[in-house]
Amino acid sequence: MYFLSWLSQLCRGLSRPIGRTAQPTWGSFSRSLALSSQRRIPEFNSFVARTNTCGELRSSHLGQEVTLCGWIQYRRQNIFLVLRDCHGLVQVVIPQDETAASVKKILCEAPLESVVQVSGTVISRPPGQENAKMPTGEIEIKVKTAELLNSCKKLPFEIKDFVKKTEALRLQYRYLDLRSFQMQYNLRLRSQVVMKMREYLCNLHGFVDIETPTLFKRTPGGAKEFLVPSREPGKFYSLPQSPQQFKQLLMVGGLDRYFQVARCYRDEGSRPDRQPEFTQIDIEMSFVDQTGIQSLIEGLLQYSWPSDKDPLVVPFPSMTFAEALATYGTDKPDTRFGMKIVDISNVFKHTEVRFLQDALSKPQGAVKAMCVREGANYLKKKDIESIRKFAADHFKECSLLGKLRLACADILEMNGMVLRDPALFSFLWVVDFPLFLPKEDNPLELESAHHPFTAPHPGDIHLLYTEPEKVRSQHYDLVLNGSEIGGGSIRIHDAELQHYILATLLKEDVKLLSHLLQALDYGAPPHGGIALGLDRLMCLITGAASIRDVIAFPKSFRGHDLMSNAPDSVSSQELKPYHIQVSWPADSEAERSSLNHSHHPES
């Protein structure tokens, strides 16, 4: 109603004569839109003590009186200093005359990285002293007054991107590491991408941003979950590894289009490039199929893609799970380079080479190879031996050649061959995954390849009751440069089918999901969704070495917060209301003591 009212007023306004002008021109309307657009430019100096940021001043500001706040980055001969804030750098001239002795004392004696406020006049730099490498390099500030807002103690490391620091030191003093240009760039770009995603989903396509609970109950299957004790004896909450059940229930509730920047948790132990808590762009839609979800995500990424990168070309190519394994030896192939796996079994069908005969005589046995073009120019004898050893150490069915392909690419690039362009973003949909996989600890039983709510492929429904291991799923992954950045599926919306898969095929306790099964019986619409891993996506976009470089306060690879020393021990008195106690191994008393009294750095 508000929109229609606004539109009618706009139309009346356009048709109403204004002064001597019979009708407004389109130019006047476009100018009003431009002014409206200008008002949307962020105002960085509102509500604060400064008049300008350190990075915005130019020759157009000459003669203006300004007040700046920031950190002292550099000082030269007590004549100049460079002041830094999150927007850039500016050179400040330290007054040398006796009347400004107090100002000089503050600016000359304050340690580097101290926080100061200065006021003065924007002036031109002397001829020949301009700095073309600085956006503010044509001007400097002639200071009149200065105030030391906070002095800085001796730093554990310099706040400069080129200064090498161990990751453990960076994480221990994360609040200092965040001052670096690279961390500022990464986090601000992340914020901009998320804002554009919100615009696309909520403003352009009618999604509803809904928060879902963090305290939930254990979900069968999937990754291990963190437990949270309650005050009821023997009862625990679980931190959700994703809002999967909630977003399906929102579809049952008729919300139609759900979206959330969701915090998720997985207790996966020590994983080199995983985080126990992470963020995903979580999406669910009613009355949608796989093609609809894929088109939505392609449009979302195209809309939110950083302007300093080459525009994305859509639609993204697609490949089946079986094709990905056969051609690349992995379900998340890096398609920026070739070196595809080729089946050459027919060539050796009548070979007399014994080990090839043995391979081909086995069930599903094959001889496969990959061509390394110009490999002879880049691979040395020691490289060939390294590849041979790698193959022996990683020998396992079809995944060997996939790992070997990547290991070979690493060696070739170290030797000077250009294979994986860091400026190229190669997206790929992988589809038609199996619905089930054999359990590792018991191959005669099945487990969900994705999660137990994934719908079977329509063409394979009949196999569910005879050969379930052959059933394909309506699951899809989005891969970027060899990393999985998203995964989703069309869901089961039929309670009877969901019960059969849980109870009969997966042998799960359906009581844990009684609420979901009941909801599906009350008119659940067909629905599907996806989740994009925001941390991984931003890591690839920025070219960061680790996902920890795009998260403000990440955990170490062991899952520890080195800044606050979390997780930490608690007293038995604090555990008492939760009716639990710690059972310490007999040989760990020394470890228990050290956990209570010391901090262990990690590298």
Long-range contacts (C-beta under 8 A, 24 or more apart in sequence): 44-87, 49-117, 50-117, 53-85, 53-86, 53-87, 53-88, 54-83, 54-84, 54-85, 54-87, 54-88, 54-89, 54-90, 54-136, 55-85, 55-87, 55-88, 55-89, 55-90, 55-135, 55-136, 56-87, 56-88, 56-136, 57-90, 57-122, 57-136, 57-139, 57-141, 58-135, 58-136, 58-138, 58-139, 59-124, 59-138, 59-139, 61-122, 61-139, 62-122, 62-123, 62-124, 62-139, 63-121, 63-122, 63-123, 64-121, 64-122, 65-119, 65-120, 65-121, 66-119, 66-120, 66-121, 66-122, 66-141, 67-117, 67-118, 67-119, 68-92, 68-117, 68-118, 68-119, 68-141, 69-115, 69-116, 69-117, 69-149, 70-115, 70-116, 71-113, 71-114, 71-115, 71-116, 71-152, 71-159, 71-179, 72-107, 72-110, 72-111, 72-112, 72-113, 72-114, 72-116, 73-112, 73-113, 73-159, 74-112, 75-107, 75-108, 75-112, 78-104, 78-108, 80-140, 81-107, 83-116, 83-118, 83-141, 86-184, 86-188, 88-134, 88-135, 88-136, 89-134, 89-136, 90-136, 90-139, 90-140, 90-141, 91-125, 91-131, 91-134, 91-136, 91-139, 91-140, 91-141, 92-118, 92-120, 92-140, 92-141, 92-143, 93-123, 93-140, 93-141, 93-142, 93-143, 94-143, 95-142, 95-143, 95-144, 100-143, 100-144, 103-143, 103-144, 103-145, 103-146, 106-146, 106-147, 106-148, 107-143, 107-146, 110-148, 110-151, 110-152, 111-151, 111-152, 111-153, 111-154, 112-152, 112-155, 113-152, 113-155, 113-159, 113-179, 114-148, 114-149, 114-150, 114-151, 114-152, 115-148, 115-149, 115-150, 115-152, 116-146, 116-147, 116-148, 116-149, 117-146, 117-147, 117-149, 118-143, 118-145, 118-146, 118-147, 119-143, 119-144, 119-145, 119-146, 120-144, 120-145, 166-603, 167-546, 167-548, 167-556, 167-603, 168-556, 168-562, 168-601, 168-602, 168-603, 171-548, 171-554, 171-556, 171-561, 171-562, 171-563, 171-602, 172-562, 172-563, 172-601, 173-563, 174-552, 174-553, 174-563, 175-563, 178-552, 182-549, 183-549, 185-542, 186-538, 186-542, 186-544, 186-549, 186-550, 187-550, 187-552, 189-306, 189-538, 189-541, 189-542, 190-534, 190-538, 190-550, 192-306, 193-304, 193-305, 193-306, 193-537, 193-538, 193-541, 194-261, 194-281, 194-304, 194-534, 196-303, 196-304, 197-281, 197-300, 197-303, 197-304, 198-259, 198-261, 199-303, 200-299, 200-300, 200-303, 200-304, 201-257, 201-259, 201-283, 201-300, 202-259, 204-303, 205-257, 205-296, 206-256, 206-257, 207-257, 207-258, 207-259, 207-283, 208-255, 208-256, 208-257, 208-258, 208-259, 209-259, 209-260, 210-250, 210-255, 210-258, 210-259, 210-260, 211-260, 212-240, 212-243, 212-246, 212-247, 212-260, 212-262, 213-240, 213-246, 214-239, 214-240, 214-263, 215-239, 216-240, 216-245, 216-246, 217-512, 218-512, 219-244, 219-245, 219-512, 219-513, 220-452, 220-502, 220-506, 220-508, 220-509, 220-512, 220-513, 221-447, 221-448, 221-451, 221-452, 221-506, 221-508, 222-448, 222-451, 223-266, 223-267, 223-268, 224-266, 224-267, 224-268, 225-265, 225-266, 225-267, 226-265, 226-266, 226-267, 226-276, 229-578, 229-579, 229-580, 230-578, 231-577, 231-578, 231-579, 233-579, 234-579, 239-265, 240-264, 240-265, 241-265, 241-266, 242-280, 242-282, 242-531, 243-282, 244-451, 244-453, 245-453, 245-513, 245-515, 245-516, 247-282, 247-283, 247-284, 247-529, 248-284, 248-453, 248-491, 248-516, 248-519, 248-524, 248-527, 249-515, 249-516, 249-519, 250-284, 251-284, 251-285, 251-286, 251-524, 251-525, 251-527, 252-519, 252-520, 252-522, 252-523, 252-524, 252-525, 254-286, 254-525, 256-285, 256-286, 256-287, 257-284, 257-285, 257-286, 258-282, 258-283, 258-284, 258-285, 258-529, 259-283, 261-534, 262-531, 269-559, 270-557, 270-558, 270-559, 271-557, 272-557, 273-546, 273-547, 273-557, 274-547, 275-535, 275-547, 275-548, 275-551, 275-554, 275-555, 276-555, 276-559, 277-555, 278-533, 278-534, 278-535, 278-547, 279-533, 279-534, 279-535, 280-531, 280-532, 280-533, 280-534, 281-531, 281-532, 281-534, 282-529, 282-531, 283-488, 283-529, 283-530, 283-531, 283-532, 284-527, 284-528, 284-529, 285-527, 285-528, 285-529, 286-525, 286-526, 286-527, 287-525, 287-526, 287-527, 288-490, 288-526, 288-527, 288-528, 289-490, 289-528, 290-431, 290-474, 290-476, 290-490, 290-528, 292-528, 293-476, 293-488, 293-490, 293-528, 293-529, 293-530, 294-318, 294-429, 294-476, 297-478, 297-486, 297-530, 297-532, 301-427, 306-541, 309-423, 309-425, 309-541, 310-423, 310-425, 312-425, 312-427, 316-427, 316-428, 316-429, 316-478, 317-427, 317-428, 317-429, 318-428, 318-429, 318-430, 318-431, 319-428, 319-429, 319-430, 319-431, 320-430, 320-431, 320-432, 321-430, 321-431, 321-432, 321-433, 321-434, 322-432, 324-430, 325-398, 325-402, 326-398, 328-402, 328-405, 329-398, 329-399, 329-400, 329-401, 329-402, 329-403, 329-404, 329-405, 330-399, 330-402, 330-403, 330-482, 331-430, 331-433, 331-477, 332-430, 332-477, 332-479, 332-482, 332-483, 332-484, 333-402, 333-428, 333-430, 333-479, 333-482, 334-406, 334-409, 334-420, 334-426, 334-481, 334-482, 335-426, 335-428, 336-419, 336-420, 336-421, 336-424, 336-426, 336-481, 336-482, 337-409, 337-419, 337-420, 338-371, 338-373, 339-370, 339-371, 339-372, 339-405, 339-408, 339-409, 340-370, 340-371, 341-368, 341-369, 341-370, 341-401, 341-402, 341-405, 342-368, 342-369, 342-370, 342-371, 343-367, 343-368, 344-368, 344-369, 368-401, 370-401, 370-404, 370-405, 370-408, 372-408, 372-412, 374-417, 375-412, 378-411, 378-412, 378-415, 378-416, 378-417, 379-411, 379-412, 379-415, 380-415, 383-411, 383-415, 386-411, 387-411, 406-482, 420-481, 422-543, 424-481, 425-480, 425-481, 425-540, 425-541, 426-480, 426-481, 427-478, 427-479, 427-480, 428-478, 428-479, 428-480, 429-476, 429-477, 429-478, 429-479, 430-476, 430-477, 430-478, 430-479, 431-475, 431-476, 431-477, 432-457, 432-472, 432-473, 433-472, 433-473, 433-475, 433-476, 433-477, 434-469, 434-470, 434-471, 434-472, 434-473, 435-460, 435-468, 435-471, 435-472, 435-473, 435-475, 436-468, 436-469, 436-471, 436-505, 436-506, 438-469, 445-507, 446-505, 446-506, 447-506, 448-506, 449-473, 449-475, 450-475, 450-487, 450-489, 451-489, 452-498, 452-501, 452-502, 452-506, 452-508, 453-489, 453-491, 453-492, 453-498, 453-516, 454-489, 454-490, 454-491, 454-492, 455-489, 455-490, 455-491, 455-492, 455-493, 455-528, 464-500, 464-501, 464-505, 468-505, 474-528, 476-530, 478-530, 478-532, 480-537, 480-540, 481-540, 483-536, 483-540, 484-533, 484-536, 485-532, 485-533, 485-536, 485-537, 485-540, 486-530, 486-531, 486-532, 486-533, 486-537, 487-530, 487-531, 488-528, 488-529, 488-530, 488-531, 489-528, 489-529, 489-530, 490-526, 490-527, 490-528, 491-527, 491-528, 491-529, 492-520, 493-520, 493-524, 493-525, 493-526, 493-527, 494-520, 494-524, 495-520, 495-521, 495-524, 556-602, 557-602, 558-602, 560-602, 562-599, 562-601, 562-602, 565-599, 568-595, 569-595, 569-596
